């Protein structure tokens, strides 16, 4: 049994009703429910008396250190079987870390701990690392984003990594680590016996200086499948170093996020080689990099390579124009694997989307999710988009937000949605002006096709 409630104010009567339900739940998710430390007393009792409970998610509640102390009393009981604990943005400080350390040391069932968006600080997380080093700890996933960590945390983290071969996911994004600390962390990861599968280092103050060491992790850890270094100024020179590790035969990368990394079209030669030869690579995000049309054309050439197995390409806000759309269309008509394409916030214009639709309509194209928000589109391209919607049953998600489509364009899109062959389930139309009459049409369409969700 699963309890999943979000964004609900809990009255005493409602809380009492839910407590009865929780006694037999395997999963409890209560994000954004205005819970406090007093609710944690009850939850502690549930943890203690419900041995089937394996997941507890309490993100975005003002639990505070006192609340976590109550929770941990239940977590320390022998009857507790909890595996996943989410406490993101719960107003915790370093004071909670001593209590959580006891749980890590004594509760081998706990495999996931998510404590991001809390002011734990370096001192607090050092205490958590002590708990990780206990032989009883079997932690597999540790999320520490936005925890106000500094470079001083790395020595403790490396010691924990050395003693914890079970650890598979480590997220340290949005902490001011800097190059020196990231280099030290990477050397620890190379030496550690852990089989890390996910490493997130977004917005950690990384430059090209760290990239050779990150590359070494990629070369040495064939288990690593998900790497995110977005929002770091690594530049083209850093990307070239990363690609050395990414192209290594040992590297089995599947998901690579490089958004806002100061990349230019100069990086696209290396990226193209990666896309065309690394058959494990399924998803790449290049959002907010100045790739321009010349860079995109190189990427499209790589997508046409039979060895490319890329399924998701994110190139939002990359300085693209109509000029690259012929190449994108050609790639769409060739590549059978691409499922998700994000091209929003580029000046594609109607002429560019007309070209894209030619590729989208090709039998080889299997796009499921297409994002074209804020691309300077008007009603003039909506007939072609409507044809794609009515023809390609694989297309289930379409974003046309922030484009001046007006009544004429929206009516064409609505007509396509009414077509029995159309399989679009989510249509995103933020910040588009239309008349009251068209609004009535959209609401009526939602009523007649409840499987369709129109977000505006």
C-alpha positions as CSV (number, residue, x, y, z in Angstrom):
1,X,0.0,0.0,0.0
2,X,1.2,3.5,-0.9
3,X,0.4,6.9,0.6
4,X,1.4,9.8,-1.7
5,X,0.1,13.3,-0.7
6,X,1.7,16.6,-1.7
7,X,0.9,20.2,-0.8
8,X,-1.9,19.6,1.7
9,X,-2.3,21.4,5.0
10,X,-2.8,18.8,7.7
11,X,-5.7,19.4,10.1
12,X,-5.6,17.4,13.3
13,X,-8.6,15.3,12.1
14,X,-7.0,14.7,8.7
15,X,-3.7,13.7,10.3
16,X,-5.4,11.3,12.7
17,X,-7.2,9.7,9.7
18,X,-3.9,9.3,7.8
19,X,-2.1,7.8,10.8
20,X,-4.5,4.9,10.7
21,X,-3.7,4.4,7.0
22,X,0.1,4.6,7.5
23,X,0.1,1.6,9.8
24,X,0.0,-0.7,6.8
25,X,1.8,1.4,4.1
26,X,4.9,0.3,2.4
27,X,5.6,3.9,1.1
28,X,4.7,7.2,2.7
29,X,5.3,10.4,0.8
30,X,4.2,13.7,2.5
31,X,6.1,16.5,0.7
32,X,5.0,20.1,1.3
33,X,2.4,19.2,3.9
34,X,3.4,21.8,6.5
35,X,4.5,19.1,8.9
36,X,6.5,19.9,12.0
37,X,8.4,18.2,14.8
38,X,5.2,17.2,16.5
39,X,4.1,15.1,13.5
40,X,7.5,13.3,13.7
41,X,6.5,11.8,17.1
42,X,3.7,10.0,15.4
43,X,5.8,9.1,12.4
44,X,8.4,7.6,14.7
45,X,5.8,5.3,16.2
46,X,4.7,4.3,12.6
47,X,8.3,3.5,11.7
48,X,8.6,1.4,14.8
49,X,5.3,-0.5,14.5
50,X,5.1,-0.9,10.7
51,X,7.8,-3.3,9.6
52,X,6.6,-3.2,6.0
53,X,7.5,0.5,5.6
54,X,10.5,0.9,3.3
55,X,10.2,4.5,2.0
56,X,9.6,7.7,3.9
57,X,9.6,11.0,2.0
58,X,9.1,14.2,3.9
59,X,10.7,16.9,1.7
60,X,9.9,20.6,2.2
61,X,8.5,20.4,5.7
62,X,9.7,22.4,8.7
63,X,10.7,19.4,10.7
64,X,13.8,20.9,12.2
65,X,16.5,19.1,14.2
66,X,13.9,18.2,16.9
67,X,11.7,16.5,14.3
68,X,14.6,14.4,13.0
69,X,15.5,13.4,16.6
70,X,12.0,12.0,17.0
71,X,12.2,10.2,13.7
72,X,15.5,8.6,14.5
73,X,14.1,7.0,17.7
74,X,11.9,5.0,15.4
75,X,14.6,4.4,12.9
76,X,16.9,2.9,15.6
77,X,14.4,0.3,16.6
78,X,15.1,-3.3,15.6
79,X,11.7,-3.6,14.0
80,X,12.5,-0.8,11.5
81,X,13.0,-1.9,7.9
82,X,13.2,1.6,6.3
83,X,15.3,1.6,3.1
84,X,14.8,5.1,1.7
85,X,14.7,8.4,3.7
86,X,14.1,11.8,2.1
87,X,14.5,14.9,4.2
88,X,15.3,17.6,1.7
89,X,14.7,21.2,2.7
90,X,13.5,20.3,6.2
91,X,15.3,23.1,8.1
92,X,18.0,20.8,9.4
93,X,21.4,21.9,10.8
94,X,24.6,20.1,11.8
95,X,22.8,19.1,15.0
96,X,20.8,16.5,13.1
97,X,23.9,14.8,11.8
98,X,24.8,13.2,15.1
99,X,21.4,11.6,15.3
100,X,21.5,10.5,11.7
101,X,25.1,9.1,12.2
102,X,23.6,6.8,14.8
103,X,21.1,5.5,12.3
104,X,23.7,5.0,9.6
105,X,25.9,3.1,12.1
106,X,23.1,0.9,13.4
107,X,20.5,0.4,10.6
108,X,21.8,-1.8,7.8
109,X,18.4,-1.6,6.0
110,X,18.9,2.1,5.1
111,X,20.3,2.3,1.6
112,X,19.2,5.8,0.5
113,X,19.6,9.1,2.4
114,X,18.5,12.4,0.8
115,X,19.4,15.4,3.0
116,X,20.0,18.2,0.4
117,X,18.8,21.8,0.8
118,X,19.7,21.7,4.5
119,X,22.4,23.8,6.3
120,X,24.3,20.8,7.5
121,X,27.7,22.4,6.8
122,X,31.0,20.7,6.5
123,X,31.2,19.9,10.2
124,X,27.8,18.1,10.1
125,X,28.5,16.0,7.0
126,X,31.9,15.0,8.5
127,X,29.8,13.4,11.3
128,X,27.6,11.6,8.7
129,X,30.8,10.3,7.1
130,X,31.7,8.7,10.4
131,X,28.4,6.8,10.4
132,X,29.0,5.7,6.8
133,X,32.3,4.1,7.9
134,X,30.6,1.8,10.3
135,X,30.6,-1.8,8.9
136,X,26.9,-2.0,9.5
137,X,26.2,0.9,7.2
138,X,25.0,-0.3,3.7
139,X,24.3,3.1,2.2
140,X,24.0,3.1,-1.6
141,X,22.8,6.6,-2.4
142,X,23.8,9.8,-0.7
143,X,22.4,13.2,-1.8
144,X,24.1,16.3,-0.3
145,X,23.1,19.1,-2.7
146,X,22.9,22.6,-1.2
147,X,24.4,21.6,2.1
148,X,26.9,24.5,2.5
149,X,29.8,22.2,2.1
150,X,33.4,23.5,1.4
151,X,36.6,22.0,0.2
152,X,37.3,20.7,3.8
153,X,34.7,18.0,3.4
154,X,36.6,15.9,0.9
155,X,39.0,14.2,3.2
156,X,36.1,12.8,5.3
157,X,34.2,11.8,2.1
158,X,37.2,10.0,0.7
159,X,37.6,8.1,3.9
160,X,34.0,7.1,3.8
161,X,34.3,6.1,0.1
162,X,37.2,3.8,0.9
163,X,35.2,1.9,3.4
164,X,31.9,1.8,1.6
165,X,32.0,-0.5,-1.5
166,X,28.2,-0.4,-1.6
167,X,27.9,3.3,-2.5
168,X,26.5,3.8,-6.0
169,X,25.3,7.4,-6.1
170,X,26.9,10.5,-4.8
171,X,25.4,14.0,-5.4
172,X,27.4,17.0,-4.2
173,X,25.9,19.7,-6.5
174,X,25.6,23.3,-5.5
175,X,28.4,23.3,-2.9
176,X,31.5,25.5,-3.1
177,X,34.1,22.8,-3.5
178,X,36.4,24.2,-6.1
179,X,39.0,22.6,-8.3
180,X,41.5,21.5,-5.6
181,X,38.8,19.6,-3.7
182,X,37.2,18.0,-6.8
183,X,40.7,16.8,-7.9
184,X,41.2,15.3,-4.4
185,X,37.7,13.7,-4.5
186,X,38.4,12.2,-7.9
187,X,41.6,10.6,-6.8
188,X,39.7,9.1,-3.9
189,X,37.1,7.8,-6.2
190,X,39.6,6.1,-8.5
191,X,41.3,4.4,-5.5
192,X,38.0,3.5,-3.7
193,X,36.5,0.0,-4.2
194,X,33.0,1.5,-4.6
195,X,31.2,0.9,-7.9
196,X,29.9,4.4,-8.3
197,X,27.1,4.7,-10.9
198,X,26.1,8.4,-10.4
199,X,28.2,11.4,-9.7
200,X,26.7,14.9,-9.7
201,X,28.9,17.9,-9.3
202,X,26.8,20.7,-10.7
203,X,27.7,24.3,-9.7
204,X,30.7,23.2,-7.6
205,X,33.2,25.9,-8.9
206,X,34.9,23.5,-11.3
207,X,37.0,24.8,-14.2
208,X,39.0,22.9,-16.9
209,X,41.7,22.3,-14.2
210,X,39.5,19.5,-12.7
211,X,38.6,17.8,-15.9
212,X,41.6,15.6,-16.3
213,X,40.9,14.1,-12.9
214,X,37.2,13.7,-13.6
215,X,38.3,12.0,-16.9
216,X,40.4,9.6,-14.9
217,X,37.3,8.6,-12.9
218,X,35.4,7.9,-16.2
219,X,38.3,5.8,-17.4
220,X,38.7,3.8,-14.3
221,X,35.1,3.4,-13.1
222,X,33.2,1.3,-15.7
223,X,30.3,1.4,-13.3
224,X,29.8,5.2,-13.8
225,X,26.8,5.7,-16.0
226,X,25.5,9.2,-14.9
227,X,27.7,12.2,-14.8
228,X,26.6,15.8,-14.3
229,X,29.0,18.7,-14.3
230,X,26.5,21.4,-15.4
231,X,26.8,25.0,-14.4
232,X,30.6,24.8,-14.2
233,X,32.9,26.9,-16.4
234,X,34.9,24.1,-17.9
235,X,35.0,25.5,-21.4
236,X,36.0,23.8,-24.6
237,X,39.4,22.8,-23.2
238,X,37.8,21.1,-20.2
239,X,35.4,19.3,-22.5
240,X,38.2,18.0,-24.6
241,X,39.8,16.5,-21.4
242,X,36.5,15.0,-20.3
243,X,36.1,13.3,-23.7
244,X,39.4,11.5,-23.2
245,X,37.8,9.6,-20.4
246,X,34.4,9.4,-22.0
247,X,35.9,7.8,-25.1
248,X,37.9,5.2,-23.1
249,X,36.8,1.6,-23.7
250,X,36.2,1.2,-20.0
251,X,33.7,4.1,-19.9
252,X,30.0,3.0,-20.1
253,X,28.4,6.4,-19.7
254,X,24.7,6.6,-20.3
255,X,23.7,10.1,-19.1
256,X,25.9,13.2,-19.5
257,X,24.8,16.7,-18.4
258,X,26.9,19.6,-19.6
259,X,24.5,22.5,-19.3
260,X,25.9,26.0,-19.0
261,X,29.5,24.9,-19.2
262,X,30.8,27.7,-21.5
263,X,31.0,25.4,-24.5
264,X,31.1,26.6,-28.1
265,X,30.8,25.0,-31.5
266,X,34.5,24.1,-31.0
267,X,33.4,21.4,-28.6
268,X,31.0,19.9,-31.0
269,X,33.7,18.0,-32.9
270,X,34.5,16.0,-29.7
271,X,30.9,15.7,-28.8
272,X,30.0,14.4,-32.2
273,X,32.7,11.8,-32.0
274,X,31.3,10.8,-28.6
275,X,27.7,10.6,-29.9
276,X,28.6,8.6,-33.0
277,X,30.9,6.0,-31.2
278,X,29.8,5.6,-27.6
279,X,26.9,3.3,-28.0
280,X,26.0,3.3,-24.3
281,X,25.3,7.1,-24.3
282,X,21.5,7.6,-24.2
283,X,21.1,11.1,-22.9
284,X,23.1,14.4,-23.2
285,X,22.2,17.9,-22.0
286,X,23.9,20.8,-23.7
287,X,21.5,23.5,-22.5
288,X,22.7,27.1,-22.5
289,X,25.9,26.6,-24.4
290,X,26.7,28.7,-27.4
291,X,26.9,25.9,-29.9
292,X,25.3,27.8,-32.8
293,X,24.1,26.3,-36.0
294,X,27.6,25.1,-37.1
295,X,27.9,23.1,-33.8
296,X,24.4,21.7,-34.1
297,X,25.0,20.6,-37.7
298,X,28.0,18.6,-36.5
299,X,25.9,16.9,-33.8
300,X,23.3,16.0,-36.3
301,X,25.9,14.4,-38.5
302,X,26.8,12.2,-35.5
303,X,23.2,11.3,-34.9
304,X,23.0,9.9,-38.4
305,X,25.8,7.4,-37.6
306,X,24.4,3.9,-37.3
307,X,26.4,3.4,-34.0
308,X,24.6,6.3,-32.3
309,X,22.1,5.1,-29.8
310,X,21.3,8.6,-28.3
311,X,17.7,8.8,-27.0
312,X,17.6,12.3,-25.5
313,X,19.2,15.5,-26.8
314,X,18.7,18.8,-24.9
315,X,19.9,21.8,-26.8
316,X,17.7,24.6,-25.4
317,X,19.1,28.1,-25.5
318,X,22.1,27.2,-27.7
319,X,22.1,30.0,-30.2
320,X,20.3,28.0,-32.9
321,X,18.4,29.4,-35.8
322,X,16.4,28.3,-38.8
323,X,19.7,27.5,-40.5
324,X,20.3,24.3,-38.6
325,X,16.8,22.9,-39.0
326,X,17.5,21.1,-42.3
327,X,20.3,19.2,-40.6
328,X,18.1,18.4,-37.6
329,X,15.3,17.2,-39.9
330,X,17.8,14.9,-41.8
331,X,18.9,13.4,-38.5
332,X,15.3,12.9,-37.4
333,X,14.6,11.0,-40.6
334,X,17.6,8.8,-40.1
335,X,17.9,8.1,-36.3
336,X,15.4,5.6,-35.0
337,X,16.6,5.8,-31.4
338,X,16.0,9.5,-30.6
339,X,12.9,9.9,-28.3
340,X,13.3,13.3,-26.7
341,X,14.3,16.5,-28.3
342,X,14.5,19.8,-26.4
343,X,15.1,22.8,-28.8
344,X,13.3,25.6,-26.9
345,X,14.6,29.1,-26.6
346,X,16.2,29.1,-30.0
347,X,15.2,31.3,-32.9
348,X,13.9,28.4,-35.1
349,X,10.9,30.4,-36.5
350,X,8.1,29.0,-38.6
351,X,10.4,28.1,-41.5
352,X,12.7,26.1,-39.2
353,X,9.8,24.1,-37.7
354,X,8.4,23.4,-41.2
355,X,11.7,21.7,-41.9
356,X,11.7,19.9,-38.6
357,X,8.2,18.5,-39.4
358,X,9.5,16.9,-42.6
359,X,11.9,14.8,-40.5
360,X,9.3,14.2,-37.8
361,X,6.9,12.7,-40.3
362,X,9.5,10.3,-41.6
363,X,8.8,6.6,-40.8
364,X,12.2,6.3,-39.1
365,X,11.4,9.0,-36.6
366,X,10.3,7.8,-33.2
367,X,10.2,11.1,-31.2
368,X,8.0,10.9,-28.1
369,X,8.7,14.3,-26.5
370,X,9.3,17.6,-28.4
371,X,10.0,20.9,-26.8
372,X,9.7,24.1,-28.9
373,X,8.9,26.7,-26.3
374,X,10.0,30.3,-27.1
375,X,11.2,29.6,-30.6
376,X,9.5,32.6,-32.4
377,X,6.7,30.4,-33.8
378,X,3.4,31.7,-35.1
379,X,0.2,30.2,-36.3
380,X,1.8,29.8,-39.7
381,X,3.6,26.6,-38.6
382,X,0.7,25.1,-36.7
383,X,-0.8,23.2,-39.6
384,X,2.4,21.3,-40.1
385,X,2.7,20.6,-36.3
386,X,-0.9,19.5,-36.3
387,X,-0.2,17.0,-39.1
388,X,2.7,15.6,-37.1
389,X,0.4,15.3,-34.0
390,X,-2.3,13.5,-35.9
391,X,0.1,11.2,-37.8
392,X,2.9,10.2,-35.3
393,X,1.3,8.1,-32.7
394,X,4.7,7.9,-30.9
395,X,4.5,11.6,-30.0
396,X,3.0,11.9,-26.5
397,X,4.4,15.3,-25.2
398,X,4.6,18.7,-27.0
399,X,5.7,22.0,-25.6
400,X,4.8,25.2,-27.6
401,X,5.0,27.7,-24.7
402,X,5.9,31.3,-25.1
403,X,5.1,31.4,-28.8
404,X,2.5,33.9,-30.2
405,X,0.3,31.2,-31.8
406,X,-2.9,33.1,-31.0
407,X,-6.4,31.7,-31.7
408,X,-5.7,30.6,-35.2
409,X,-2.7,28.4,-34.2
410,X,-4.3,27.0,-31.0
411,X,-7.4,26.0,-33.0
412,X,-5.2,24.0,-35.5
413,X,-3.5,22.3,-32.5
414,X,-6.9,21.5,-31.0
415,X,-8.1,20.0,-34.2
416,X,-5.2,17.7,-34.2
417,X,-5.9,16.7,-30.6
418,X,-9.4,15.7,-31.6
419,X,-8.1,13.3,-34.2
420,X,-8.5,9.7,-33.0
421,X,-5.0,9.0,-34.3
422,X,-3.4,11.7,-32.1
423,X,-1.7,10.2,-29.0
424,X,-0.4,13.5,-27.4
425,X,-1.1,13.1,-23.7
426,X,0.6,16.3,-22.5
427,X,0.4,19.7,-24.3
428,X,2.2,22.6,-22.7
429,X,1.1,26.1,-23.6
430,X,2.4,28.5,-21.0
431,X,2.1,32.2,-21.6
432,X,0.1,32.1,-24.9
433,X,-2.8,34.5,-25.3
434,X,-6.1,33.2,-26.7
435,X,-9.7,34.3,-26.6
436,X,-12.4,33.1,-24.2
437,X,-13.9,31.1,-27.0
438,X,-10.7,29.2,-27.6
439,X,-10.3,28.7,-23.8
440,X,-13.8,27.0,-23.8
441,X,-12.7,24.8,-26.7
442,X,-9.6,23.7,-24.8
443,X,-11.6,22.9,-21.7
444,X,-14.2,21.0,-23.7
445,X,-11.4,19.1,-25.4
446,X,-10.0,18.1,-22.0
447,X,-13.4,16.9,-20.9
448,X,-13.9,14.8,-24.0
449,X,-10.3,13.3,-23.8
450,X,-9.5,12.9,-20.1
451,X,-6.2,11.3,-21.0
452,X,-5.0,14.6,-22.5
453,X,-3.5,17.1,-20.0
454,X,-3.3,20.7,-21.3
455,X,-0.9,22.8,-19.1
456,X,-1.2,26.6,-19.5
